[in-house]
Amino acid sequence: MAQVTVPAARPGPHRLRRARSRVPVWHLLWIVLGALFFLVPIYSVVQFSLQGILPGQNVFHWYLTVFDDPNFKSAFWLSVQISLETVVASLILMVPTVFWVHLRLPKLRPAMDLVSVLPFVVPPIVLIVGLAPFIKSLSTWLFVRPEVLSLIYVVFALPFMYRALDAGLRAIDLRTLTEAAESLGASLPRTLLRVIIPNLRAAIIGGSLLAVAISMGEFTVASLMGFSTFSVYTYNIGESTAYEGVALTFISFLLVWGVMLGLYLLGRGGTGAAAVAITDEKK
């Protein structure tokens, strides 16, 4: 009598999908702890900013007081202006430099790595003491303008911008893309603008966000040079009124995140790598 073997039943696709979607408990625990670490201080700030209100006053009295202050708007827009100038100046300086070093001068990359970490070694107070007389000797007009902060913040943002661009260029086949563009008649500047930069979009956005965060939150240089930036204004308000200062801290948190989100959405053109179209310059 022939023996009939029945194959073992395979789990259905819904069971496989359920098993794959199951998240380990430890992963969920760390996510919850991370969320609490981030949200609990924010909740404490909001709760404290709603205290100290006299009977009959609006529950958001301290927030309304901040918004009614004309110095708030001027300080915030000054910091936004300085941040955008820092981002533009950093990109104009660093993108061609890092591109040329990776393409033509790869032996200089260790030296570039060393130079990029110097702002971490030199404290801001020492840097401003050395830079202030030098900038004043070059141009007295520039020394009293807020644009001088943008030039100094470019130095502070150098490590973050360089590392972001360096990682972006390492992730693409730079030499192949450049040779392909040159074989179709594109010059080196056109290759950088039309081929390389679209493929560095993620790196440029990441470096720009870090530059904005540094520019919006820097206090030492702006205070010593006598500019009323948003961080200086926040410090002065916190010294005078505790509740208003805490409310301003929460407002600054939302505004800085809003600026960074707007910059991210402005530079985001797609979900993947940018499509590259190379046209013949001879046409």
C-alpha positions in Angstrom: 0.0 0.0 0.0 1.5 3.3 -1.1 2.4 5.8 1.6 0.9 9.3 1.1 2.9 12.2 2.5 1.1 15.4 3.2 3.3 18.5 3.0 3.4 20.6 6.1 1.1 23.6 6.0 2.9 26.8 5.4 1.8 29.9 7.4 -0.5 32.2 5.5 0.7 35.5 4.2 -1.2 37.4 6.9 0.7 35.5 9.6 4.1 36.3 7.9 3.1 39.9 7.6 2.0 40.0 11.3 5.3 38.4 12.4 7.4 40.9 10.4 5.4 43.9 11.7 5.8 42.8 15.3 8.1 45.3 17.0 10.3 44.1 19.9 9.3 45.4 23.3 12.8 46.9 24.0 12.4 49.0 20.8 9.1 50.4 22.0 10.5 51.0 25.5 13.4 53.1 24.1 11.1 55.0 21.8 8.8 55.8 24.7 11.8 56.9 26.9 13.1 59.1 24.1 9.7 60.7 23.6 9.4 61.4 27.4 12.9 62.8 27.5 11.9 65.2 24.8 8.3 66.0 25.8 8.5 66.3 29.6 10.8 69.4 29.6 8.5 71.0 27.0 5.5 70.3 29.1 7.2 71.7 32.2 8.0 74.9 30.3 4.5 75.3 29.1 3.0 74.7 32.5 5.3 77.2 34.2 4.6 79.9 31.5 0.9 79.7 32.4 1.4 80.6 36.0 1.8 83.9 37.8 -1.3 85.3 36.1 -3.4 87.8 38.0 -7.2 87.3 38.3 -9.0 88.6 35.2 -6.0 88.3 32.9 -5.8 86.0 29.9 -4.4 82.6 30.5 -1.9 83.3 27.7 -1.0 86.7 29.3 2.8 86.1 29.1 2.7 85.0 25.5 0.6 88.0 24.5 3.1 90.3 26.3 5.9 88.8 24.3 4.1 89.3 21.0 3.2 92.9 21.9 6.8 93.8 22.4 8.2 95.4 19.3 11.8 94.3 20.2 10.6 90.7 19.8 9.8 91.0 16.1 13.0 93.0 15.3 15.2 90.6 17.2 13.6 87.5 15.6 13.8 88.8 12.0 17.4 89.9 12.5 18.3 86.4 13.6 16.4 84.9 10.6 18.3 87.3 8.3 21.6 86.4 9.8 20.8 82.7 9.6 19.9 82.9 5.9 23.0 84.9 5.1 25.1 82.3 7.0 23.6 79.5 5.0 24.1 81.2 1.6 27.7 82.2 2.4 28.6 78.7 3.7 27.2 77.0 0.6 28.9 79.4 -1.8 32.2 78.9 0.0 32.1 75.2 0.8 30.3 73.5 -2.1 32.9 74.4 -4.8 35.7 73.9 -2.4 34.7 70.4 -1.3 33.8 69.4 -4.9 37.2 70.5 -6.2 39.1 68.7 -3.3 37.2 65.5 -3.9 37.6 65.6 -7.7 41.1 67.0 -8.3 42.9 67.2 -4.9 42.0 64.1 -2.9 45.3 64.2 -1.0 44.2 67.4 0.7 41.2 65.7 2.3 43.1 65.0 5.6 44.1 68.6 5.8 40.5 69.7 5.1 39.4 67.3 7.9 41.9 69.0 10.3 40.8 72.5 9.3 37.1 71.7 9.7 37.5 70.7 13.4 39.4 73.9 14.4 36.2 75.8 15.4 35.6 73.0 18.0 39.1 73.6 19.4 39.0 77.4 19.6 36.4 78.7 22.1 34.0 81.3 20.7 35.2 84.0 23.2 38.8 83.5 22.0 37.7 83.6 18.4 35.8 86.8 18.7 38.6 88.5 20.6 40.9 87.7 17.7 38.5 88.4 14.9 36.9 91.6 16.1 40.1 93.8 15.8 40.9 92.2 12.4 37.5 92.8 10.9 37.4 96.4 12.3 40.8 97.1 10.7 39.5 95.9 7.4 36.2 97.7 7.3 34.6 99.9 10.0 31.3 99.9 8.1 31.1 96.1 8.2 32.1 96.0 11.8 29.0 97.8 12.9 26.7 96.0 10.6 24.9 92.7 11.6 26.3 91.1 8.4 29.5 90.7 10.4 27.8 88.0 12.5 27.1 86.0 9.4 30.8 85.9 8.5 31.7 84.8 12.0 28.9 82.2 12.0 30.2 80.8 8.8 33.3 79.8 10.8 31.1 78.2 13.5 29.1 76.3 10.9 32.2 75.1 9.0 32.5 71.7 10.7 28.9 70.8 10.2 28.6 72.0 6.6 31.9 70.4 5.6 31.0 67.0 7.1 27.5 67.0 5.5 28.9 67.9 2.1 31.8 65.4 2.5 29.5 62.6 3.3 27.2 63.5 0.4 30.1 63.5 -2.1 31.4 60.2 -0.8 27.9 58.6 -1.4 27.9 59.4 -5.1 30.2 58.4 -8.0 31.7 61.8 -8.4 34.3 61.0 -11.1 31.9 59.1 -13.3 29.3 61.8 -13.2 31.8 64.5 -14.0 33.4 62.6 -16.8 29.9 61.8 -18.3 29.0 65.5 -18.1 32.2 66.6 -19.7 31.9 64.0 -22.5 28.6 65.6 -23.4 30.1 69.1 -23.6 29.3 70.5 -20.2 31.9 72.7 -18.5 33.0 72.1 -14.9 30.8 74.9 -13.4 27.8 73.6 -15.4 28.5 70.1 -14.2 28.6 71.3 -10.6 25.3 73.3 -11.0 23.3 70.8 -13.1 24.7 67.4 -12.1 26.5 67.4 -8.7 24.4 69.9 -6.7 21.0 68.1 -7.4 22.6 64.9 -6.1 23.8 66.7 -3.0 20.3 68.0 -2.1 20.1 65.9 1.1 23.6 66.9 2.3 22.9 70.6 1.5 19.7 70.5 3.5 21.3 68.8 6.4 24.2 71.2 6.6 21.9 74.2 6.2 19.6 73.1 9.0 22.6 72.8 11.3 23.9 76.2 10.2 20.4 77.8 11.0 20.4 76.1 14.4 23.8 77.5 15.2 23.0 81.0 14.0 19.6 81.3 15.8 21.0 80.0 19.1 24.4 81.7 19.3 24.7 84.2 22.2 28.3 84.9 23.1 29.5 86.7 19.9 26.3 88.6 19.4 26.3 89.8 23.0 30.0 90.9 22.9 29.5 92.7 19.6 26.4 94.5 20.8 23.8 93.1 18.5 20.3 92.4 19.8 19.7 89.0 18.2 17.0 86.6 19.2 19.2 84.8 21.7 20.3 88.0 23.3 16.7 89.2 23.5 15.6 86.0 25.1 18.4 86.2 27.7 17.5 89.8 28.6 13.8 89.0 29.0 14.6 86.0 31.2 16.7 88.2 33.4 13.8 90.6 34.0 10.7 88.4 34.2 10.8 84.7 34.9 7.3 83.8 33.5 7.7 86.0 30.4 11.2 84.5 29.8 9.9 81.0 30.0 7.1 81.8 27.6 9.6 83.3 25.2 11.7 80.2 25.5 8.8 78.1 24.3 8.0 80.6 21.5 11.6 80.5 20.4 11.5 76.7 20.3 8.5 76.8 18.0 9.9 79.6 15.8 13.3 78.0 15.3 11.7 74.6 14.5 9.4 76.5 12.1 12.3 78.2 10.3 14.2 74.9 10.0 11.1 73.1 8.7 10.5 75.8 6.2 14.1 75.6 5.0 13.7 71.8 4.7 10.5 72.0 2.7 12.0 74.7 0.5 15.0 72.6 -0.4 13.1 69.3 -0.7 12.3 68.7 -4.4 11.6 65.0 -4.3 11.8 61.9 -2.3 14.8 60.4 -4.1 17.9 61.5 -5.8 17.4 64.3 -8.2 17.1 63.5 -11.8 20.1 64.7 -13.8 19.7 66.2 -17.2 22.8 67.2 -19.0 22.5 69.4 -22.1 25.2 70.0 -24.7 26.6 73.5 -24.2 27.5 73.6 -27.9 23.9 73.7 -29.0 
